[in-house]
Amino acid sequence: MLADDLKYARQQKQLTLAAVSQQIDAQYHVRIAPSMLSRYENGYSISINHLFALAAFFNISLDPLVREFAQTGHRYQTR
């Protein structure tokens, strides 16, 4: 699940939610509040621009998510 992947990737880099927020803003000019990052790690639905920025930052493939959306047409949630 994406929520687990996000949390695992952040922990592997030994980054806090605030650090991820700052680095994504600096690299991709996408603002994601630390509280929103926490929500994503806990299964809340995710906006497409946040999804792309997080996937790029953590090098997470979006292929499985794209396939799931194509098959179901449902809005993706992280959990």
C-alpha positions as CSV (number, residue, x, y, z in Angstrom):
1,M,0.0,0.0,0.0
2,L,1.1,3.5,-0.8
3,A,0.7,4.7,2.9
4,D,3.1,2.0,4.0
5,D,5.6,2.7,1.2
6,L,5.6,6.4,2.0
7,K,6.3,5.9,5.7
8,Y,8.9,3.2,5.0
9,A,10.7,5.4,2.5
10,R,10.7,8.3,4.9
11,Q,12.1,6.2,7.7
12,Q,14.8,4.7,5.5
13,K,16.0,8.2,4.8
14,Q,15.8,9.0,8.5
15,L,13.7,12.1,7.8
16,T,11.0,13.8,9.9
17,L,7.8,14.8,8.3
18,A,8.9,18.4,8.6
19,A,12.2,17.6,6.7
20,V,10.3,15.9,3.9
21,S,7.9,18.8,3.7
22,Q,10.8,21.3,3.4
23,Q,12.8,19.2,0.9
24,I,9.8,18.6,-1.4
25,D,9.0,22.3,-1.4
26,A,12.7,23.2,-2.2
27,Q,13.0,20.5,-5.0
28,Y,9.6,20.4,-6.6
29,H,7.9,23.7,-5.4
30,V,5.0,21.7,-4.0
31,R,4.0,22.6,-0.5
32,I,2.8,19.7,1.6
33,A,2.3,20.4,5.3
34,P,3.8,17.9,7.7
35,S,0.4,17.2,9.1
36,M,-0.8,16.3,5.6
37,L,2.1,14.0,5.1
38,S,1.1,12.2,8.3
39,R,-2.4,11.8,7.0
40,Y,-1.1,10.3,3.8
41,E,1.0,7.8,5.8
42,N,-2.2,7.0,7.7
43,G,-4.4,6.3,4.7
44,Y,-6.1,9.5,3.7
45,S,-6.8,10.3,0.0
46,I,-4.0,12.1,-1.8
47,S,-4.0,14.9,-4.3
48,I,-2.4,14.2,-7.7
49,N,0.3,16.9,-7.4
50,H,1.2,15.7,-3.9
51,L,1.3,12.1,-5.2
52,F,3.6,12.9,-8.1
53,A,6.0,15.0,-5.8
54,L,6.2,12.2,-3.2
55,A,6.7,9.5,-5.8
56,A,9.5,11.5,-7.4
57,F,11.1,12.4,-4.0
58,F,11.0,8.8,-2.7
59,N,11.5,7.1,-6.1
60,I,8.2,5.2,-5.8
61,S,6.7,3.6,-8.9
62,L,3.1,4.8,-9.7
63,D,2.5,2.0,-12.2
64,P,0.4,-0.2,-9.8
65,L,-1.7,2.8,-8.9
66,V,-2.3,3.7,-12.5
67,R,-3.4,0.1,-13.3
68,E,-5.7,0.1,-10.3
69,F,-7.4,3.3,-11.3
70,A,-7.7,2.2,-14.9
71,Q,-9.4,-1.0,-13.8
72,T,-11.7,0.5,-11.1
73,G,-12.1,4.2,-11.9
74,H,-12.1,4.9,-8.1
75,R,-10.2,7.8,-6.6
76,Y,-7.1,6.4,-5.0
77,Q,-6.5,6.5,-1.3
78,T,-3.2,5.7,0.3
79,R,-4.6,2.8,2.3
